[in-house]
Each structure stands twice: as C-alpha cells, then as structure tokens.
C-alpha cells in the first residue's frame, strides 16, 4: 500500500538526522614534566624528592565532561551533554594534534539534538591509566574546570591552565560550537534543506529561511508565479 502523497511530502520536510549541532573540543598539548599525580605521588609508584622527575612516565589519557551551566561546578554529578574518555595518548609530554592513536580523533565531538543553550560547564581531566575502570582521584594527574559561553559558529576559543608552583603541568586546548548541515539559528534550532522537486523549489538564507527559486511562490515554493 502506497503512502498518501501528503504524508510523503511531510516526510520530505523532516530532518533526516537527530544531531542539530556539535560541541567540539581540541586538545592541543599537555605537559606533566615531573610525571606525578595531583596528590604528588609518582604515577609509577616510585618515590623521589618532590621537585625531581619520577623514574617512569605516566600513561596519560583524558576524560572530558560537558554539562549544563553550573555556577559551582560539581565534578561528581552527571555529564548532561556527554562524557568521553580517550585511550592512552602518551607519557608526560603530548603534542596531541600530531598523535596517531587508534580510537582517538581530535577534536573530541559532543553532538547534541536540542537547542544549544549558549552556556555550559566543562571538566577536562588528565589521568594516569591503571587498566582499571575506576575514576577515583587516585589516578588523577590534573583537572581543569570551566563555565563559559560559546556562541554557535563562533571561532575556536583557546584555553590553557598550569598547575604547580613552577607550572609542572600545563594543558592547552580550544573549543567551538557548530551547527550540523541544514541547521541554523543561535541554537541550531532552525532546519532548512534546499530542494528542487515536486514538493518545493527553494534555497536557504544564512538564517535558515526558505528562499524561493525564481518563478516559484507559496509556503514551500511549490506554486508557480505565472
């Protein structure tokens, strides 16, 4: 049984993907010159003076948590927009854009299927991999927390943070928010996909408004002017 023509037409106007946009985070570099955890202990379990490098490097991976804006960020509450942990990316010094690690892509992408709120809270943790699934602070190297505003289709925003009196640990990253194809608006909430068929003849403006092709009119540019 064939679907009615009206139903087919309506299906043609519906978004074909659930993702309306993405928050992208690019890790640029990370340095942990002494090879220590946030507690001051060596990642490898050895002991040395507090200002000397540990005997073996950390096995560094990152956890990125994106959530709704919180005036006081709670590092233990759910990551409402996404929670991603990378594989081990290296030791104490990482030039991340030049890495080729299976299962890792940079930028790290958090797709969303809702109107982007503009504000967010971000937690980025460098962790020592112990082959355990626990996320206790026993293997935490450094943690960066930030709450901010990110406009859709804005430029990459650069951030960096240092830890330790002499900057023994140093993280550099950037982030941005983009709309998916055919989505527009301040929150990627407007859907418009150009078409030129029996159900419409139009393109889309930079704001996502329907723009009829020459000679066509009507709500979906499906009627000839003449």
SULLIN-V128125 format. One line per field, one symbol per residue. psi: psi as a letter, one per 40 degrees, with the letter a starting at -180 (. if undefined). A space follows every 10 residues. Layout:
# SULLIN-V128125
psi: ???
This chain:
# SULLIN-V128125
psi: hiiidddddd ddeiieidhe aihhhhhdih hgdefiidee iideeiiiie eiiidiiigh iihhhhiihh dhhheeiigd eihhhiihea behhgddeig hhehihihhg iifihhedii ihhhhhihhe fieifiedeh dihhihhahh ihfiihhhii iiiidefdhh hhiiiihiii heiiidefeh hhhiigaeei giahieeeih hiiheiaidf fehid.
